[in-house]
Amino acid sequence: AEVVHFHTARAHALAPLCRRPGVRLVATRRMDYVPAGGPYVRFLYNRAVDAVVAISEGVRDALVRVGVRRERIRVVPSGIDPGAYATPPGAREALRAEWEVSEEALLVLVLGALERRKGHAVLLEAARRLAPAALGLRYVFCGEGSEASALREAAAPLGAAVRFAGFRSDVAACLAAADLVVLPSLREGLGVAALEAMAAGRPLVASRVGGLPEVVLHEATGLLVPPGDPGALGTALARLAVDGALRARLGAAGRVRVHARFTSAQMAEGTLACYRGEP
C-alpha cells in the first residue's frame, strides 16, 4: 500500500501500528464536536498520521480546539453526484399519494437518522406552535434510529400532519415529493442531506451549526436558524410556506451551488491531493 486512510475513530486508533516506510497515513474527521481523549488524541492527529482531512471548516475548528495543529488539516468537503437527484418521472405524484399528501399541501421533508443530535424534537415543537393546518404543512420524516418511539409520541398531538416513513433508499423520489427540506440539527459535520436537497432544487431551512453554514448560504440558498430554537425554526418555515417565489429562488440557487462546490469529483480531487502531499 502507498496510502492508508482511516475513516473512523476506531480505525484511526490503529495508526501507530500502521507506520511503514513509504506509506502515507491519512485520517478523516467528520464530526463537529471536540474529540475526547486529551493528549492521546493530539498524538493521533499531530504525530501518528501524515495528514488530517476535515469535511468542513466547522470540523477543523473543533480539531483545533483540542490541540490539533491547523496547518496539518486539509478541508475536503463531502461531495455528491448531483445528477443522481434529478426528479424521477412520476415520483412526486406517486409518493405524495402513498403518504396521503394532497398537491395543495406543502410537504416538509426531513432526511436523517432519528437521533437526538439531528434535532427532530425541535422541529416537532416548531410544528406544534405553527398549527400545521393553518399553513397547509405536512411533515414527513425519513429515517430510523433510537429516538423513533419518543418522536412518534411527541408527534401524536399533530395527528395526520406528521408521518414517519422509515428508512428510504429512494432519496431522489422523496425529494421530488417535497416542497422544502429541513435540517434542524444540533450537531452536523457538513450535512450531506443538505447537498442532496440542493441538488434536487429544494429550498432548505437548516441550523446554523457545524458545517451547515458552509453549505447553506443564508438568504441565498436557504434559511439558517439557531440550533435548538423552535420559535426561529417555525418563523423560517412559515416564511417559506407563504412565499412560493422565495422557495423557487432558494432552490434554484442551491442547485447551482452544489454543482460549483460540492460534487463527488471535487471531493475525490481534494482527497487525491492530500494523498500526494500537495499543499
Secondary structure as UniProt FT lines:
FT   STRAND          3..6
FT   HELIX           9..12
FT   TURN            13..14
FT   HELIX           15..17
FT   TURN            21..22
FT   STRAND          24..29
FT   HELIX           39..46
FT   STRAND          51..54
FT   HELIX           57..66
FT   HELIX           70..72
FT   STRAND          73..75
FT   HELIX           82..85
FT   TURN            89..90
FT   HELIX           91..98
FT   TURN            99..100
FT   TURN            103..104
FT   STRAND          106..111
FT   HELIX           116..118
FT   HELIX           120..130
FT   HELIX           132..135
FT   STRAND          137..142
FT   TURN            146..147
FT   HELIX           148..155
FT   HELIX           156..161
FT   STRAND          162..166
FT   HELIX           171..177
FT   STRAND          180..183
FT   HELIX           192..199
FT   TURN            200..201
FT   STRAND          204..207
FT   TURN            210..211
FT   HELIX           212..215
FT   TURN            219..221
FT   STRAND          222..225
FT   TURN            227..228
FT   HELIX           230..241
FT   HELIX           244..261
FT   HELIX           264..276
//
